Amino acid sequence: MKRLLAIFWIAALALPFARAQEEETVRGLFEDAIQAMGGEAFLKVADYVSSGNYFVFNREGASSGIIKFTDYTMLPDKSRYELGNRKKELEITVFNLEKNEGWILEGQKETRDATPEEMDDFRRSVKHSIETLFRTRYKDPANKLFYLGPGEGREATLEMVKLVDPENDEVTIYFDRITKLPAKTEYWSVNKRGIRQRHVNEFSQWHVIQGVNTALRVDGSINRRRSFQSFILKIAYNNHLTEDFFSKPVPPK
């Protein structure tokens, strides 16, 4: 009996130590990735303006063809996204989470307020973005970090980490063991019909621009169906964007 109690107490004392080692391993992966993305140059990005080509895929996998985009982002939570190939037919989406505002302008139509679902979608995308995950969320003591080990099969070169917040939101980050860069993220949502959706974003074609190692290609899927591809052709950091840029868009004349 005494021997069993001794084993129990040794195991109990070892658990906090093992947990601390696990968190240290996880934080090391995040910190190595930050350095791989440019270190201070990455952390000091205040805004960026990017443009390129965007593709949307339907349920059958058919592509929309090339759609031009321009993305104006002020970190952490302001965005103006212009999508379309003709200036007067652009779909312009503006979000300013600091003021809890959002608008959608579709070509020649009147600007409308973003729906609650659209606001929630944007909040979710910000929450699971590379910038938010690697700037604030991994350091937040309220969030729990778990090391899941290496991947399997074609993901054998990746290491997996899970972050869980107090609201039980889970996101898995995959780190490339060679480059140290984030290779992809995975998280879940529930759509308006109550169906759980698995979102995966994969990052590739990394290039150093203004000292920031930047993924110029992002591939997105929902429930294993390809949903979009984004190819950045041009990007500039720290453009001194102003707050009024993220106000209600006006229909073109």
matplotlib code that plots the C-alpha trace (Angstrom):
import matplotlib.pyplot as plt

x = [0.0, 2.8, 4.5, 1.4, 0.9, 4.6, 4.1, 0.9, 2.6, 5.7, 3.3, 1.4, 4.5, 5.8, 2.7, 3.3, 6.9, 5.8, 3.2, 5.7, 8.1, 5.3, 4.4, 8.1, 8.4, 5.3, 6.4, 9.8, 8.0, 6.1, 9.2, 11.2, 8.4, 8.4, 12.1, 11.6, 9.0, 11.3, 11.4, 11.0, 10.2, 7.2, 6.1, 6.4, 4.1, 1.2, -0.5, -0.2, -1.5, -1.5, -2.9, -3.1, -5.3, -8.1, -10.0, -13.2, -14.3, -17.8, -19.0, -18.1, -14.6, -15.0, -13.0, -14.4, -11.4, -9.1, -10.6, -8.4, -8.1, -6.7, -6.4, -5.9, -5.4, -4.6, -3.6, -5.1, -8.8, -9.5, -9.9, -10.9, -11.1, -11.8, -12.6, -13.4, -11.9, -13.8, -13.5, -17.2, -18.2, -16.0, -17.3, -15.9, -16.0, -15.0, -14.7, -13.7, -14.0, -12.7, -16.0, -18.0, -18.8, -19.0, -20.3, -20.7, -20.7, -21.6, -20.8, -23.5, -25.8, -26.3, -23.9, -25.4, -24.5, -22.7, -25.0, -24.3, -23.1, -20.7, -19.4, -18.9, -17.1, -14.6, -14.1, -13.3, -10.9, -9.0, -8.9, -7.3, -5.0, -1.2, -0.8, -3.2, -2.0, 1.7, 1.5, -0.9, -2.9, 0.0, 1.3, -2.1, -2.0, -5.7, -5.1, -3.8, -1.1, -0.7, 2.1, 0.6, 3.8, 4.9, 2.4, 1.9, 2.3, 2.9, 2.8, 5.7, 7.8, 5.4, 4.9, 1.5, 0.3, -3.2, -4.3, -7.5, -9.0, -11.5, -14.4, -13.2, -12.2, -9.6, -7.0, -4.2, -1.1, 1.3, 5.0, 7.5, 10.3, 12.9, 12.0, 10.3, 7.5, 3.8, 2.6, -1.1, -3.8, -7.0, -10.0, -13.8, -16.9, -20.7, -22.7, -26.2, -27.7, -25.8, -23.3, -19.7, -17.2, -13.5, -11.4, -7.9, -5.6, -2.2, 0.6, 3.4, 5.6, 7.4, 9.4, 11.2, 9.7, 10.8, 12.4, 9.1, 9.0, 5.6, 3.4, 2.4, 0.0, -2.8, -5.0, -8.3, -10.6, -13.8, -14.7, -12.0, -13.5, -11.2, -12.8, -10.3, -6.8, -5.1, -1.9, -0.2, 1.6, 2.5, 2.6, 3.9, 4.1, 3.7, 1.9, 0.6, -3.0, -5.4, -8.6, -10.9, -9.9, -12.0, -15.2, -18.4, -17.6, -19.4, -20.9, -19.0, -20.5]
y = [0.0, 2.5, 1.7, 2.4, 5.7, 6.6, 5.9, 8.0, 11.0, 10.7, 10.7, 13.6, 15.6, 14.8, 16.1, 19.8, 19.4, 17.5, 20.2, 22.9, 21.2, 20.8, 24.5, 25.4, 23.2, 24.9, 28.4, 27.5, 26.6, 29.9, 31.9, 30.1, 30.7, 34.4, 34.7, 32.8, 35.3, 38.2, 38.6, 42.3, 43.3, 40.9, 42.1, 45.8, 45.6, 48.1, 47.7, 46.3, 46.7, 43.7, 43.0, 39.9, 37.1, 35.3, 32.2, 30.8, 27.2, 25.8, 22.6, 20.7, 22.1, 24.4, 27.7, 31.2, 32.2, 35.0, 37.7, 40.7, 41.8, 44.6, 44.1, 47.1, 45.9, 47.8, 45.4, 44.0, 44.3, 46.7, 45.7, 47.0, 44.3, 45.1, 42.2, 42.3, 42.9, 46.2, 49.3, 50.2, 46.6, 46.0, 44.2, 46.3, 44.8, 47.0, 46.0, 48.0, 45.7, 48.4, 50.3, 47.1, 48.3, 46.6, 47.4, 45.7, 47.5, 45.4, 47.3, 49.9, 48.9, 50.9, 50.2, 47.9, 47.1, 43.8, 41.1, 39.7, 36.5, 38.4, 40.3, 37.0, 35.5, 38.4, 38.2, 34.5, 35.1, 37.8, 35.5, 32.7, 34.8, 34.3, 37.9, 37.4, 33.9, 34.8, 38.3, 37.8, 34.6, 32.2, 34.5, 34.9, 33.0, 32.4, 30.1, 26.6, 25.2, 21.5, 19.8, 17.2, 15.9, 15.3, 14.8, 11.6, 10.6, 13.6, 15.8, 14.0, 17.1, 19.1, 19.6, 20.2, 22.5, 23.0, 26.3, 26.3, 29.4, 29.9, 29.8, 26.3, 27.6, 25.3, 26.0, 23.7, 25.2, 23.1, 24.2, 23.2, 21.4, 22.5, 26.2, 26.7, 28.6, 28.0, 25.7, 25.7, 26.4, 24.4, 25.5, 24.8, 26.9, 26.2, 27.7, 29.2, 25.7, 24.3, 22.3, 22.1, 23.3, 22.5, 25.4, 24.8, 27.4, 26.4, 28.9, 28.6, 30.5, 32.4, 35.5, 38.1, 41.6, 44.6, 42.2, 40.2, 36.6, 36.6, 33.7, 34.8, 31.9, 30.8, 27.8, 27.5, 24.6, 23.9, 20.3, 19.1, 20.9, 23.5, 26.9, 29.6, 30.3, 33.7, 34.7, 38.0, 39.7, 42.9, 43.8, 46.8, 47.0, 50.0, 52.4, 54.7, 53.9, 56.2, 55.3, 57.1, 54.7, 52.0, 54.0, 53.3, 52.9, 55.1, 53.7, 54.7, 57.5]
z = [0.0, 0.9, -2.3, -4.3, -2.5, -3.3, -7.0, -7.0, -5.4, -7.7, -10.7, -9.3, -8.8, -12.3, -14.1, -13.5, -14.6, -17.8, -18.5, -18.1, -20.5, -23.0, -22.9, -23.2, -26.4, -27.8, -27.1, -28.7, -31.9, -31.9, -31.2, -33.9, -36.4, -35.5, -36.1, -39.4, -40.4, -39.8, -36.0, -35.1, -38.7, -38.5, -35.1, -36.0, -39.0, -38.4, -41.7, -45.2, -48.7, -51.0, -54.4, -56.6, -58.0, -56.1, -57.1, -55.7, -56.0, -55.9, -54.4, -57.6, -57.5, -60.5, -60.4, -60.8, -62.9, -62.0, -59.8, -59.0, -55.3, -53.2, -49.5, -47.1, -43.6, -40.4, -37.6, -35.6, -36.8, -39.6, -43.2, -46.6, -49.2, -52.9, -55.2, -58.9, -62.3, -63.2, -61.1, -61.1, -60.3, -57.3, -54.2, -51.4, -47.9, -44.9, -41.3, -38.3, -35.2, -32.9, -33.6, -34.3, -37.8, -41.2, -44.7, -48.0, -51.3, -54.4, -57.6, -58.3, -55.4, -52.3, -49.5, -46.8, -43.3, -42.8, -41.3, -37.9, -39.6, -41.8, -38.8, -37.0, -40.0, -40.0, -36.2, -36.7, -39.5, -37.4, -34.4, -36.4, -38.6, -38.6, -37.2, -34.2, -33.4, -33.4, -31.9, -29.0, -28.6, -28.1, -25.2, -23.5, -20.2, -20.5, -23.5, -23.2, -25.5, -26.3, -28.2, -30.5, -32.0, -35.6, -38.4, -40.3, -44.0, -46.2, -43.0, -41.4, -41.8, -39.7, -36.0, -34.6, -31.8, -30.5, -28.8, -26.8, -25.3, -22.4, -24.9, -26.0, -29.4, -30.8, -33.5, -34.6, -36.0, -38.2, -38.2, -40.8, -39.0, -41.6, -42.3, -38.9, -40.7, -40.1, -42.9, -42.1, -39.6, -38.8, -36.9, -36.6, -36.9, -36.9, -39.8, -39.6, -40.2, -37.2, -39.3, -38.0, -40.6, -40.6, -42.0, -43.2, -44.6, -46.1, -46.6, -49.2, -51.6, -48.9, -49.9, -47.8, -48.4, -46.4, -43.9, -43.5, -44.7, -46.4, -47.7, -51.2, -51.7, -49.4, -50.2, -48.2, -47.7, -45.8, -44.8, -47.2, -50.2, -51.8, -51.2, -52.4, -53.6, -53.1, -54.9, -53.7, -56.6, -54.7, -51.1, -49.0, -45.3, -43.0, -45.3, -42.6, -43.4, -41.5, -39.6, -42.0, -44.7, -42.9, -43.0, -45.0, -48.7, -51.2, -54.5, -57.6, -59.7]

ax = plt.figure().add_subplot(projection="3d")
ax.plot(x, y, z, "-o")
ax.set_aspect("equal")
plt.show()
